[in-house]
Amino acid sequence: MAGMRTARRILAGGAALAAAGWALREVPAELGMRPLASGPERASRIRHSPQFRNGSFVNTMPETTTMMTRPPVSLLGELTKDRNQRHPAGPVPLRIPPSDPPPADGVRAIWYGHASTLVEIEGRRVLFDPVWSRRPSPSRFVGPKRHHPVPVGLDELGDVDAIAISHDHYDHLDMATVRTLTRTQKAPFLVPLGIGAHLERWGVPTYRIIEMDWDEETEVAGLRFIATAARHFSGRSLVRNDTLWGSWVVAGAARKVFYAGDSGYFEGYRGIGSAHGPFDLTLMPIGAYSPAWPDIHMDPEQAVNAHLDLGGGLLLPVHWATFTLALHPWAEPVERLWREAKARDVKVVVPRPGEAVDTSAAPAVEGWWEMLG
């Protein structure tokens, strides 16, 4: 019997090692490719970018950005304190996204969780920062796990007209999702400078990659896409800022949408609003903020400030609910946002993942997160 138990343990251990080895073999590809080494044309564009200085991209508005302040002495205590509050108390309610055609002259949005959002503008469909994997990580064994499933499979999305990426962090750019979309969709990927190198390594054809610097624009499927500034950083390994980050303006004939990506609050939002606004809809990040990184993720009150600077009509909060990426309680971002929006008479909508929101008939905020547990 002892020999049988030993054999089973050996077999189980061997299977675990084999599974770990299989997962680790994808890590080099997950890291992407260094853009300056991916070809002379891309390298030349990067080096000539006003945002590229002394070998890396920088925040030019303002140039000085605090990436991470000194960790507090009590950090370990904070990590273990109130851990249960950083997760939903019960199952996050999902909705089945609609299958009817998008409105031909309006704006409809479907938030799938975290930052992944489908925006339908004047009959065209734009997918922002799609991440369908269980963890935003280079390994499926490490990193924060989803608090809820994605409401719809990638094969059930229907055709999209464009896929827009804000930056290359794992919770916004997912290799497995990109590979599936490359196989199942025909839409181009619109990305900030340098990210095309990652996509090419993952098998995206060059003709489906549109790389843009801040303030550049292009037209896809009758929509204007303008790459705009953000205050953040990039990197999929220990090397930082070798690709650009940014936000997106998407404009139809009469409707406009702004997607902030990841960003700290900065004065540049007023300039974006003046140049490209007002917007029917803004998608603003409200979660994963901390005093330890004040310049790269805005808090909910700052998200409202940015929305007003931009000339936003309806604010849809993103970058919360799906992954725990900071120490604040799970529902705190949306609770703070709701209070601030009411105090400043800002129109917000807080859909459940998968729920469609039409900007012309946005539902009242129900506080569904308060009912969990």
N, C-alpha and C positions, 0 to 999 in steps of 0.2 A: 504493500500500500504506500509506504514511504517513497518507494521508487516511482510509483505512478504519480504521486503528488509532485515530486521533483521534476518529472518529465513534463507535467502540465505547466508548472511554473516556468520551465525553460521555454516551452512552446509559446506561452503567453508573453514572456519577456521578448522572445524573438519576434513575435508578431508586432508588439509595441514598437520595437526598434525599427522594424521594417516600415511601419506606418510613419514613424517620425522621420526616417530617412527619405521616404517618398515626399513628405511635406517639405522637408528642408531643401530638397532638390529644386524647388520653385523659388526659393528665397533670392538667389542672384537675379533672376528675371524680374521679381517683384521690385527690386531696387531701381530698375529702369536703366537708363543709359546716360552717361555724362554728355550733355549737349555739345560742348565745345569739341568733343572727340567724335561727333556723329556725322561730320561732313563740313566742308569749307563754306558752303552757302549759309547754313544755319549759324555756324561760328561767326561769320562776318556780320550777319544781322544782329547777333547778340552783342558783339563788341561795339557796334555802332549805336546801340540803344542808349538813350539818355539815362535810362535806369541802371545801366551796367557800369560799375566803377571799380577799379582795382581788383578785377577778377571775379566780381560777384554782383548780383542785383541788389539794389538798395531801395529803401523807402525815401523818396524825394520830397514827400510832403508829410511831416518834416523828415529830414534826413536821419536824425537821431531817434532810434526806436529801442525801448527797453524790451529785450527778448524774454528775460527771466531775471527777476530780482533775487537777491540772496535768500535761500530757503529759511523760513523761521526755525528757531531751535525746537519748537513744539511740533514740527512737521509730522513726525511719527505718531504723535498723539492725535493730531488732526486726521490722519489717514484712517485710524481705527475708530475715531469718534463718530457716532451717528451714521455708521456705514449703511444701515438699512434705509435711511432717508435719501440716500443717493440712488435708490431704485424705486420703481413704481410699486405701490402696496398691493396691486392686483394686476390682472391682465389688461394691457392697453387695448381699448376697443378699436377695432378696425372697421373700415367700410369697403365694400366692393366698388372699385372705380367704375364710372359709367362707360358704356360701350357705344353710346350714340356719337354722331359726328360733332366736332368742336363747333362752337358758334362762329358763324361766318363773319360777323362784324364786331365781336366782343372779345372779352378776356375771361378765360376759365383756368383755374389752377388746381392741380391735384398733388398734394404733399404726401410722399410715401414714407417719410420719416427722416430724421436728421436733416441733411441739406438736400436730399434727392427730391426734386420737384419737376412735374411736367406742367408747362405753361402752354395753353392753347390761345393763340392770339390771331384774330382775324382769319380763322380757319387753318392756321399753320401750327405745328406742334414742336415745341422746343423742350428738350430734356436737360435739366441742369444737374451737374455733379452726381451722376447715378452710382450708387454703391449698394449692391445686392448681396454682398458676402456677409457671413455671420460675424466676422471681426474686421475692423479696420486696421490691418496689421500685415506684415510680410509673411506671417505664419498663421495657419489656422488653429494653432495650439496656444498662441500667446496674444494678449490684448483684450480689451473690453468686448464683452459679448452683447449682442442685440437684446433689448428689452421687449421687443415685439417682432413678429415676422414682417416681411415686406408684404403689403396687401395684394400684390399681383406679381406673377412671374414675368421675367423678361420676355418670354415667348408670347405673353398675352398683352403686351403693350400696344400692339398695333403699330403702324408705320409712323415714325417721327421724321421731321424735316431737318432737324439739327440737334447736335449734342454739344452742349457748352460746358467747359470745365473752368473752374476758377483758379485752382492751383494743384500742386502735386502731392499734398498730404494724403495719407491712406484713407482718411474718412471722407475724402472728396474725389479721389482718383483711385479706382479699384481695378487691378489687372484682370481678374476673372470676369468682372462685369464688362470691361472694355472688349475682351475677347469674344464674349457672347454677343454683344451688340455689333461687333465687326462681322460676325457670321449671320446675324438675324436681321440687321438693318442695312440700309444703303446710305443713310444720312452722313454728312461730314461731321468731323469733330472740330470744334472751334476752341482753341487753347491759347494761353499766353505763351510768349517766346520760350523756347527750349523744351516744352512738354512734348512736342512732336517727336523728340528723340525717344522718349519712353514708349509712345504709341507705336512707333516703327519697330521697336524691339519686340513688342507684343503682337505684331502681325497686322497692324492697320496699314492699308495701302497708302502710299504717299499722297495720291490724288484725293484722299478723303481727309486730309489733315490741313487745316488752315491755322497757321500760327500768327499771332498778332501782338504788337506792342501797344502800350497805352496810347489812346487817342487815335488809333487806326480803326478803320471800319471796312466792312465788306457786306455784300448782299447775298443772302441764301433764301431760296424759296419765296422771294418777294418781301423778305424782312431785312431791315438794316440791323447789323450787329456792330456795336461800338465797344471796343475794349477800353475800360476805364480803370482808374486807379483804385487801390486798396492799401491799407497799412497792415502788412502781415509779413510772412517769410515763407520759404519753401524748403524742400529737402525730403528725400526718402531714405537717407542714410545719415552718417555722421557729417557728411558734406552738406552745408546749407547754402541756399540762395544761388544755386546754379541754374535754376529756372525762374521765370517771372510768375508773379501772382497778380490777381486783378479782380475786377467786377465787370458786369455786363449790362449794357443798355440794349434792349431789343425793341425796335420800332416798326410798326406797320404803317399803313396809310393814315390811320387816325388814332391808334392805340399804342401805348408805350408801357414797357415793364422794365424794372430795374432789379437785378440780382446782385447782392453785395458780396457773395462768397464769404470768406472769413476776413475780418478786418477789425482793428481797433477804430475808435471814433477819431476823425481828423477833419480839419477845415475843408478838405477837398470836396466833401459832399456838397457844399454850397456851390462850388464851381460846376460840379456835374449836374446839379439841379438847374443852374442857370443856362448851361450849354445844351442840355438834352431834355430837361423836364418840361412840364410836370408829368408825373407817371400815374397811370391808372392803378398800378399795383407795384408795391415794393416787397421783395423777399429779403428779410433782415435777420441776421443771426442774433440770437438772444442768450445762448447758453455757453458753458465752458469758460466762464470769466473767472478771474482771480486777481487779487492784489499782487500776486507774484508775477503776472504777465499783463500789466495794465494797458499796454499799447497795441496788442495784437488780437484781442477779442473784446468787443464792446459788451457792456452790460445792458440789461433791458432798457434802462432809462436813456442810455446813450443811443440805443437803437431807435427810440422814439425821436430823439434829437436829429439823428441822421435822416430819418423818414421825413421830418418837417423841412430839413435843409434841402432835401431832394425835390420837394414839392409833391410828395406822395399822396395818393388818394386813399387806397386801402392798404393796410400793412398786414402781411402774412408772416408770422414768426417761423424761422427755421433754426436748425442747429441746436435742437434740444430734444428730449424725450427718448431717443433711440439708443445712444451710447453714453456711458458715464465717463466724461473726460475732464472733470474738475471736482472739487470738494463740496460744492454747494448742493443743497437738497434737490432732488429730482424735479419737483414741480416749482421750485422757487423762481426760475426764469419767467415762466408764463404768469405766475401770480404777480410778480413785480411789473411785468409788462402791462397787464390788465389794469392795475392800479394807476400806473403812469398815463396810460392811454385815456382812461376816464377823466383823470385830473386835467388833461390838456386837450380834451375833446378830439382825440385822434381815433379814426375808425379802424378797428382791428377785427380780424377773424382768426379763430383758433380751431381749425378743422381736426378731426380725428384722422389718423393715417389712412389714406385711400379715399377720403371724402372730397368731392368736387366742390369748388367755390367759384361762383360766377360773380365777377366784380359788380355787375349791375343789380344783383339781388343777393348780396352777402348775408348769410344768416347771423343772428345775434350770438354773442359768445354765451355758451351754456355752462362752462366750468366743468366739463366732463372729467377732467383729471382729479377733481375733488371727490368724485364718487368711487374711486378705486379703493378696494379693500373694505 
